[in-house]
Amino acid sequence: MAARRQALRLAAQALEQRLNADCSDHLGPQLPCHCGGLAQYHGRHEKTFASVLGPLHLERAYYHCARCQSGFCPRDRALSLESFSLTPGVLRMTASAAALVSFEESRGLLHELAGVQISTRQVERAAESLGAEIAGEEREQVERVGEAVPTMYLGMDGTGVPMRPQEVAQRAGKQADGSAKTREAKLVTVWTAESRDEQGKPMRDPGSVTYSAAIESAATLDTSPVLSDFAQRVFREATRRSFTEAPTQVVLADGAAWIWNTAAELFPQATQILDRFHAKEHLSKVGKLIYGDSTESKKWTQLRYDELDQGRLSALIKALHPHAGESKEVKDCIHYICNNRRRMRYPRFHTQGLCTSSGVVEAGCKVVVGTRLKRAGMHWTVNGANAIIALRCCKLSARFEEFWERRANQLKEAA
């Protein structure tokens, strides 16, 4: 380890000497500034950058504009060193680490695995800035990333993100006093399931899942001609994946009204399926409410499962009715089934070769949001959470490499 550090330090010193001996970045007494004024040359300024070789102490020609009171170094632009005092290689490693673990853990991993020493605050600033870049690009660039297949699935879901007090002030929530501690991140995911298991049932195709998510509203006025922010996100992801070009389009989700409203608004031609796992979850809870955690409860619940799987919804509702006066939960379950009957035609969906239950959407909320943003002690701003969510979606959807290629090309053109 000591030999490796020494070798890297020697390489860093050699690079320092070469760059500091090159004064070609002095481009004259003055240069145009982005504000339209002229920036004057103010000598060579030293700055330390974190690189994969170790700290680099570089001297660069510095230009300052009196008009806008800002300065810049042509060499920083040419080498893509303008942000965060990190070289492009370290910046990319930082983004990859911060997409997976906390900022503090990312700092430790960078030091342990790559010998890079940067502060937790640098990790946070770099990750959130890059995430905001990715989020902006997601809104602006809606390029198709794949062709439609015979059947495509789209799911939506939401999960709470713990927020800082100022982000939930005056907001109604689920706390005992009616206040809120979280904001809901809404997620859309698209996938395919052309593969079949040994019984011929559809299986999710490996590598087919993509995600897009943010803390944003799915609501809009009925009279508004503009889609809600989340509906626009759903439409963009569906366009990227050619969802609406598939011969068979399926929206598979739980029973939340906002999901089906969004689906009906954007994809009226799609088949709507209530995730069978969620339906059974409701029945299981009702069984425990009625009979407790007993053998009778399990037997009763299994009978309801069988009725659900066989499409015998009238028999299922009939079995629930005698208990409707016992609790609000039983009444709610009956309404749940009645409101979603056409989405619960499971025998018909199976005959058509469609998935009726998938962990993709629920797992997406855990993978994209839960495992990174809902850890003990974490509290977020909306902007910070959305930046990290965008970063994770980019990584998990296998779009990270494309983002870095586009970013490198844009920086080259700007230089």
C-alpha positions in Angstrom: 0.0 0.0 0.0 2.8 2.4 0.9 4.6 1.6 -2.4 1.3 2.3 -4.3 0.9 5.7 -2.6 4.6 6.6 -3.3 4.1 5.6 -7.0 1.0 7.7 -7.3 2.7 10.7 -5.6 5.6 10.5 -8.0 3.1 10.5 -10.9 1.3 13.5 -9.4 4.5 15.4 -9.0 5.5 14.7 -12.6 2.1 15.9 -13.8 2.3 19.0 -11.7 5.7 19.9 -13.0 4.6 19.4 -16.6 1.4 21.5 -16.3 3.0 24.2 -14.2 5.9 24.6 -16.7 3.4 25.1 -19.5 2.3 28.7 -19.6 0.3 28.4 -22.8 -2.9 29.0 -20.9 -1.9 32.7 -20.8 -4.0 33.9 -23.7 -3.2 37.6 -23.7 -3.8 40.6 -21.4 -7.6 40.2 -21.6 -10.3 37.7 -22.6 -14.0 38.0 -23.2 -16.1 37.2 -20.1 -19.5 35.5 -20.2 -21.2 38.7 -19.1 -20.1 40.5 -22.2 -17.3 42.4 -20.6 -13.5 41.9 -20.7 -11.6 40.0 -18.1 -8.1 41.2 -17.3 -5.1 38.9 -16.7 -4.2 38.9 -13.0 -1.2 36.6 -12.9 -0.9 32.9 -12.1 -3.0 31.5 -9.2 -2.3 28.3 -7.4 -5.1 25.8 -6.5 -5.1 22.3 -5.2 -7.2 19.7 -6.9 -8.1 16.2 -5.8 -7.1 13.6 -8.4 -6.8 9.8 -8.6 -3.1 10.4 -8.3 -3.4 12.4 -5.2 -3.5 16.2 -4.6 -2.4 18.3 -7.6 -1.0 21.8 -6.9 -1.5 23.7 -10.1 -0.6 27.2 -11.1 -3.0 28.6 -13.7 -3.4 31.9 -15.6 -6.2 33.8 -13.9 -8.5 36.4 -15.5 -10.8 38.7 -13.5 -13.8 40.7 -14.9 -14.4 44.0 -13.1 -17.9 44.3 -14.7 -19.4 41.1 -13.1 -16.7 40.7 -10.4 -16.0 37.1 -11.4 -12.9 35.3 -12.4 -11.9 32.2 -14.4 -8.9 30.2 -15.5 -8.8 29.0 -19.1 -6.8 25.8 -18.1 -9.6 24.9 -15.6 -12.1 25.0 -18.5 -9.8 23.1 -20.8 -9.3 20.3 -18.3 -12.8 20.3 -16.9 -11.6 21.4 -13.5 -14.0 24.2 -12.9 -16.3 22.5 -10.4 -15.6 21.3 -6.8 -11.8 21.2 -7.1 -12.1 17.6 -8.3 -10.7 16.1 -11.5 -13.2 14.5 -13.8 -12.1 11.0 -12.7 -12.6 11.8 -9.0 -15.9 13.6 -9.8 -17.2 10.5 -11.4 -16.1 8.2 -8.6 -17.7 10.6 -6.1 -21.0 10.5 -8.0 -21.0 6.7 -8.2 -20.3 6.3 -4.4 -22.8 8.9 -3.3 -25.5 7.3 -5.5 -25.1 4.2 -3.4 -24.3 5.2 0.2 -24.3 8.3 2.4 -22.0 11.2 1.8 -19.9 10.3 4.9 -19.6 6.7 3.8 -18.7 7.8 0.3 -15.9 9.9 1.6 -14.6 6.9 3.5 -14.9 4.6 0.4 -13.0 7.1 -1.8 -10.2 7.2 0.7 -10.1 3.5 1.4 -10.4 2.2 -2.2 -8.8 5.0 -4.2 -6.7 6.9 -1.8 -8.7 10.1 -2.6 -9.1 12.5 0.2 -12.0 14.9 0.0 -14.4 16.2 2.6 -17.9 14.9 3.2 -19.2 18.4 2.2 -17.4 18.1 -1.1 -19.0 14.8 -1.7 -22.4 16.3 -0.9 -22.0 19.3 -3.1 -20.6 17.3 -6.1 -23.3 14.6 -5.9 -26.2 17.0 -5.5 -24.9 19.3 -8.3 -24.5 16.3 -10.7 -27.9 14.9 -9.7 -29.4 18.3 -10.5 -27.7 18.2 -13.9 -29.1 14.8 -14.5 -32.6 15.9 -13.5 -32.4 18.9 -15.8 -31.2 16.7 -18.7 -34.1 14.2 -17.9 -36.6 17.0 -18.5 -34.9 18.4 -21.7 -33.7 15.3 -23.5 -36.4 12.6 -24.3 -34.6 10.4 -26.7 -35.8 6.8 -27.3 -33.5 4.3 -25.7 -35.1 1.1 -27.0 -37.6 -0.4 -29.3 -41.1 -1.5 -28.3 -41.7 -5.2 -27.7 -45.0 -7.0 -27.9 -46.0 -6.4 -24.3 -44.7 -3.6 -22.1 -45.4 -2.8 -18.5 -45.5 0.5 -16.7 -45.9 1.0 -13.0 -46.3 3.9 -10.6 -45.9 4.2 -6.8 -45.0 6.6 -4.0 -43.0 6.5 -0.8 -42.3 9.0 1.9 -38.9 10.7 2.3 -37.9 12.2 5.7 -37.6 15.9 5.3 -36.0 18.8 7.2 -38.6 20.8 9.2 -38.7 23.8 6.9 -39.7 21.5 4.0 -42.8 20.3 5.8 -43.9 23.4 7.7 -47.6 24.0 7.4 -48.1 20.7 5.5 -50.8 18.2 6.7 -49.4 14.8 7.5 -49.9 11.5 9.4 -48.4 12.5 12.7 -50.7 12.5 15.8 -51.0 16.3 15.7 -51.7 16.3 12.0 -48.3 17.5 10.9 -46.0 16.0 8.4 -42.5 14.7 8.6 -42.2 13.4 5.1 -42.8 14.3 1.5 -43.8 11.7 -1.1 -41.4 10.7 -3.8 -43.4 9.4 -6.8 -41.8 6.8 -9.1 -42.5 5.5 -12.6 -40.9 2.4 -13.9 -41.1 0.6 -17.2 -40.1 -3.0 -17.9 -40.7 -6.0 -20.2 -41.6 -9.6 -19.4 -41.2 -11.6 -22.6 -39.4 -14.4 -20.8 -41.3 -17.4 -19.5 -40.6 -19.7 -16.5 -41.1 -23.5 -16.6 -44.8 -23.2 -16.1 -45.0 -20.7 -19.0 -45.7 -17.7 -16.8 -44.2 -14.3 -17.8 -41.0 -13.3 -16.1 -39.4 -9.9 -15.9 -36.6 -9.6 -18.5 -33.2 -9.0 -16.9 -31.9 -5.5 -17.6 -35.3 -4.2 -18.9 -36.2 -2.1 -15.9 -35.8 1.7 -15.9 -36.8 4.3 -13.3 -37.7 7.9 -13.1 -38.7 9.6 -9.8 -38.9 12.9 -7.9 -40.8 14.6 -5.1 -43.4 16.3 -7.1 -47.2 16.6 -7.5 -49.4 14.3 -9.5 -52.4 16.7 -9.0 -53.7 19.3 -11.3 -57.0 21.2 -11.8 -59.6 19.4 -13.9 -59.7 22.6 -16.1 -56.0 22.8 -16.6 -54.7 22.0 -20.1 -51.3 21.2 -18.6 -50.3 17.8 -17.2 -49.1 17.6 -13.6 -45.4 17.5 -13.0 -45.4 13.8 -12.3 -47.7 13.0 -15.3 -45.2 14.8 -17.5 -42.4 12.6 -16.0 -44.4 9.5 -16.7 -45.1 10.5 -20.3 -41.3 11.2 -20.8 -40.3 7.8 -19.5 -43.0 6.1 -21.5 -41.8 7.9 -24.6 -38.1 7.0 -24.0 -39.1 3.3 -23.7 -41.5 3.4 -26.6 -44.3 2.2 -24.2 -47.1 3.5 -26.3 -45.8 1.8 -29.4 -46.1 -1.6 -27.9 -49.1 -3.7 -29.3 -50.0 -4.5 -25.7 -49.6 -1.9 -23.0 -50.2 -2.7 -19.3 -50.3 -0.4 -16.3 -49.7 -2.6 -13.2 -49.9 -0.9 -9.8 -51.7 -0.8 -6.4 -55.1 0.8 -5.8 -54.1 4.4 -5.3 -56.5 6.7 -7.1 -53.8 9.1 -8.3 -52.1 6.3 -10.1 -55.2 5.2 -12.1 -56.1 8.8 -12.8 -52.7 9.4 -14.3 -52.9 6.1 -16.3 -56.3 6.9 -17.7 -55.2 10.4 -18.7 -52.0 9.3 -20.4 -52.7 5.8 -21.6 -56.5 5.3 -22.1 -55.7 2.3 -24.4 -53.6 0.4 -21.8 -54.9 -2.6 -19.8 -55.1 -1.7 -16.1 -54.1 -4.4 -13.6 -54.3 -4.2 -9.9 -51.2 -5.9 -8.5 -52.4 -9.2 -7.1 -49.9 -9.0 -4.2 -51.4 -5.7 -3.0 -54.9 -7.2 -3.2 -53.8 -10.2 -1.1 -52.1 -7.9 1.3 -55.4 -6.2 2.0 -57.2 -9.5 2.5 -54.5 -10.7 4.9 -54.8 -7.6 7.1 -58.6 -8.1 7.2 -58.2 -11.7 8.1 -56.0 -10.8 11.1 -58.5 -8.1 12.2 -61.4 -10.5 12.2 -59.7 -13.6 13.6 -56.4 -12.4 15.0 -53.2 -14.2 14.3 -54.7 -17.7 14.4 -55.1 -20.9 12.4 -58.7 -19.8 11.6 -57.4 -16.5 10.2 -54.9 -18.3 7.9 -57.6 -20.7 6.7 -60.1 -17.9 6.1 -57.5 -15.8 4.3 -56.5 -18.7 2.0 -60.1 -19.2 0.9 -60.2 -15.5 0.0 -57.0 -15.8 -1.9 -58.5 -18.7 -3.9 -61.6 -16.7 -4.7 -59.4 -13.8 -5.8 -57.2 -16.0 -8.0 -60.2 -17.7 -9.6 -61.9 -14.4 -10.4 -64.8 -15.1 -8.0 -65.1 -11.5 -6.8 -68.8 -11.7 -5.9 -68.1 -14.6 -3.6 -65.2 -12.7 -2.1 -67.3 -9.7 -1.4 -70.1 -11.9 0.0 -67.6 -13.4 2.5 -66.6 -10.0 3.6 -70.1 -8.5 4.1 -70.9 -10.3 7.4 -67.9 -8.6 9.0 -68.5 -5.1 7.5 -70.0 -3.9 10.7 -67.1 -4.9 12.8 -64.5 -2.5 11.5 -63.9 0.3 9.0 -61.0 -1.7 7.5 -63.4 -4.4 6.3 -65.7 -1.8 4.7 -62.7 -0.2 3.1 -61.6 -3.6 1.7 -65.0 -4.1 0.1 -64.9 -0.7 -1.5 -61.4 -1.4 -2.7 -62.5 -4.6 -4.5 -65.6 -3.0 -5.9 -63.7 0.0 -7.2 -61.0 -2.2 -8.8 -63.1 -5.1 -10.1 -62.2 -4.6 -13.8 -58.5 -4.4 -12.8 -58.8 -7.7 -10.9 -59.9 -10.0 -13.7 -56.9 -12.3 -13.0 -58.0 -15.5 -14.9 -58.6 -13.4 -18.0 -55.2 -11.6 -17.7 -53.5 -15.0 -17.2 -55.1 -16.4 -20.4 -53.7 -13.3 -22.2 -50.2 -14.2 -20.9 -50.0 -11.0 -18.8 -48.2 -10.4 -15.4 -50.7 -9.8 -12.6 -48.2 -9.4 -9.8 -44.8 -7.9 -9.9 -42.3 -6.7 -7.3 -40.8 -4.3 -9.8 -42.6 -1.2 -8.7 -42.5 -1.8 -5.0 -38.9 -2.9 -5.2 -38.2 0.3 -7.2 -39.4 2.5 -4.3 -37.1 0.6 -2.0 -34.1 0.4 -4.4 -34.4 4.0 -5.7 -35.5 5.8 -2.6 -35.6 3.7 0.5 -32.1 2.2 0.7 -30.4 5.6 0.1 -32.7 8.3 1.4 -34.6 6.7 4.3 -31.7 5.6 6.5 -31.6 6.5 10.2 -30.9 10.1 10.9 -31.4 11.3 7.3 -33.5 14.4 6.6 -33.5 16.1 3.2 -34.4 19.3 1.4 -36.6 18.7 -1.6 -33.8 19.9 -4.0 -31.2 17.6 -2.3 -33.5 14.6 -2.3 -34.5 15.1 -5.9 -30.9 15.4 -7.0 -29.9 12.1 -5.3 -33.0 10.4 -6.6 -32.1 11.5 -10.2 -28.6 10.3 -9.7 -29.8 6.9 -8.5 -32.4 6.6 -11.3 -29.6 7.3 -13.8 -27.4 4.6 -12.4 -30.0 2.0 -11.9 -31.5 2.5 -15.4 -28.0 2.0 -16.9 -27.9 5.5 -18.3 -24.9 6.7 -16.3 -22.3 6.0 -19.0 -24.3 7.9 -21.6 -24.7 10.8 -19.3 -20.9 11.1 -18.8 -20.2 10.8 -22.5 -22.7 13.6 -23.2 -21.3 15.7 -20.4 -17.7 15.3 -21.6 -18.6 16.3 -25.1 -20.5 19.4 -23.9 -17.5 20.5 -21.8 -15.2 20.0 -24.8 -17.5 22.1 -27.0 -17.7 24.8 -24.3 -13.9 24.9 -23.9 
